[in-house]
Amino acid sequence: MQNTSNSFFINNKIINIQSEILYREAEDDFFYFNKINNAKKKLEKALVLTPGHFKTMTLLANILFIKGNMKKALNLYLQAYNIKSNSKISASIANCYNALFNYSEAVKYCDLALNNISSDDLSLFAQIIEIKIEALINLGQYNSAYITFIQAQNSLDSISLDIIHSLNYDILKEKINKRNKLHNSFLRIV
């Protein structure tokens, strides 16, 4: 017989009540009181009590990302992705890979995020497109980055598009022009 006084169910999984309390306290510490280290400690304790707690994993991963611990954040995001894949988690994984200079994985997870995104979440869409374009530029895939930018024009509002345009469009245009000039010059390396 199981003692259920310290636990309850969420989606048919037993969640320790203490871990839920720690999560909510950490959430308050992080969002309202700017006590990031306190929130991190509480979330780590909550994960010990309930290792598969999705909300705890994602908030702790967000905190670790903010603190610059990309590898640990990526690990937690990947664990959370295995529990429940959605566009926000995929975008977070892409952002971690991008920060860790693994651009091909960043593009892969950007594509996964873009495939699962809802049509009314334009701010997340703009962020994912920005990560994807940056990763493609770093991979030297300028034409793919340019095509991604052009395709995004149809979906983004002018404010989001201006941000992406100012960050990446000029770089893309310059790289594509240089590549075209080199190709049209018929120069060969001997």
C-alpha positions in Angstrom: 0.0 0.0 0.0 1.3 3.4 -1.0 1.3 6.5 1.2 -0.5 9.1 -0.9 -0.5 11.8 1.6 2.7 13.3 0.1 1.8 12.9 -3.5 -0.9 13.5 -6.1 -1.4 12.8 -9.8 -0.8 14.9 -12.8 -1.5 13.2 -16.2 -1.6 9.8 -14.4 1.9 10.2 -13.0 2.6 10.5 -9.3 4.0 13.9 -8.4 5.4 14.5 -5.0 3.6 17.4 -3.4 6.8 18.7 -1.9 8.3 19.0 -5.4 5.3 20.9 -6.6 5.6 23.3 -3.6 9.3 23.8 -4.3 8.5 24.4 -8.0 6.0 27.1 -7.1 8.3 28.8 -4.6 11.1 28.7 -7.2 8.8 30.2 -9.7 8.0 33.1 -7.4 11.7 33.5 -6.5 12.6 33.6 -10.2 9.8 35.7 -11.7 8.9 38.1 -8.8 11.8 38.4 -6.4 14.8 37.9 -8.8 16.3 35.3 -6.5 17.8 33.1 -9.3 20.1 31.1 -7.1 17.4 30.3 -4.6 15.1 29.3 -7.4 17.8 27.0 -8.8 18.4 25.3 -5.5 14.7 24.7 -5.0 14.3 23.3 -8.5 17.2 21.0 -8.1 15.7 19.6 -4.9 12.3 19.2 -6.6 13.9 17.2 -9.4 15.5 14.9 -6.8 12.0 14.3 -5.3 10.3 13.9 -8.7 12.9 13.3 -11.5 10.4 13.5 -14.4 8.6 16.7 -13.4 8.3 18.5 -16.7 7.7 22.0 -15.4 10.6 21.8 -13.0 12.9 20.6 -15.7 12.0 23.4 -18.1 12.3 26.2 -15.5 15.6 24.9 -14.2 16.9 24.6 -17.8 15.8 28.2 -18.4 17.7 29.3 -15.3 20.8 27.3 -16.2 20.7 28.9 -19.7 20.5 32.4 -18.3 23.4 31.6 -16.0 25.4 30.5 -19.0 25.5 26.7 -18.2 24.5 25.7 -21.7 25.4 22.0 -21.5 23.3 21.3 -18.4 20.5 23.4 -19.8 20.6 21.4 -23.0 20.5 18.1 -21.1 17.4 19.2 -19.2 15.7 20.5 -22.3 16.4 17.1 -24.1 15.0 15.2 -21.1 11.9 17.4 -21.1 11.6 17.0 -24.9 11.5 13.2 -24.4 8.6 13.7 -21.9 6.6 16.2 -23.9 7.8 17.6 -27.2 6.4 21.0 -28.2 7.6 24.0 -30.2 8.9 25.9 -27.1 11.1 23.0 -26.0 12.4 22.4 -29.5 13.2 26.1 -29.8 15.0 26.1 -26.5 17.1 23.1 -27.6 17.9 24.9 -30.9 18.9 28.0 -28.9 21.3 25.9 -26.7 22.8 24.1 -29.7 23.3 27.5 -31.4 25.0 28.9 -28.3 27.2 25.8 -28.2 28.2 26.3 -31.9 26.5 23.1 -33.0 24.7 24.8 -35.9 23.5 21.7 -37.7 21.6 20.4 -34.6 20.3 24.0 -34.1 18.8 24.0 -37.6 17.3 20.5 -37.0 15.5 21.6 -33.8 14.4 24.9 -35.4 12.7 22.8 -38.1 11.1 20.6 -35.5 9.9 23.7 -33.6 8.6 25.3 -36.8 6.6 22.2 -37.7 4.9 22.1 -34.3 4.3 25.8 -33.8 0.7 27.2 -33.6 -0.2 29.8 -36.1 -1.0 32.5 -33.5 2.4 32.4 -31.8 4.2 34.9 -34.0 6.8 36.0 -31.4 8.1 32.5 -30.9 8.0 32.0 -34.7 10.2 35.1 -35.2 12.7 33.9 -32.6 12.9 30.5 -34.1 13.4 32.0 -37.6 16.2 34.3 -36.2 18.0 31.3 -34.6 17.7 29.3 -37.8 19.0 32.1 -40.1 21.9 32.7 -37.7 22.8 29.0 -37.7 22.5 28.7 -41.4 24.8 31.7 -41.9 27.3 30.1 -39.5 27.2 26.9 -41.5 27.9 28.9 -44.7 24.5 28.0 -46.2 23.7 31.6 -47.3 21.2 30.6 -49.9 19.2 28.5 -47.5 19.3 31.4 -44.9 18.1 33.8 -47.6 15.2 31.5 -48.6 14.2 31.1 -44.9 14.2 34.9 -44.6 12.0 35.3 -47.7 9.6 32.6 -46.6 9.3 34.2 -43.2 8.3 37.5 -44.8 4.9 36.1 -45.5 4.2 35.2 -41.9 5.8 37.8 -39.8 4.6 41.3 -38.9 6.7 44.2 -39.9 8.2 44.8 -36.4 9.5 41.2 -36.1 10.7 41.3 -39.7 12.6 44.5 -39.1 14.5 43.0 -36.2 15.5 40.0 -38.3 16.2 42.2 -41.3 18.5 44.5 -39.4 20.4 41.5 -37.8 20.8 39.1 -40.7 19.6 40.4 -44.1 22.5 42.7 -44.8 25.0 40.0 -43.9 23.2 37.5 -46.1 23.0 39.9 -49.1 26.7 40.6 -48.8 27.7 37.0 -48.6 25.5 36.0 -51.5 26.8 38.8 -53.7 30.4 37.9 -52.9 29.7 34.2 -53.7 28.0 35.2 -57.0 30.9 37.5 -57.9 33.4 34.7 -57.2 31.4 32.2 -59.2 31.0 34.6 -62.2 34.7 35.6 -62.2 35.7 32.1 -63.4 38.7 32.2 -61.1 40.2 28.8 -60.4 42.5 27.8 -57.6 45.7 26.2 -59.0 
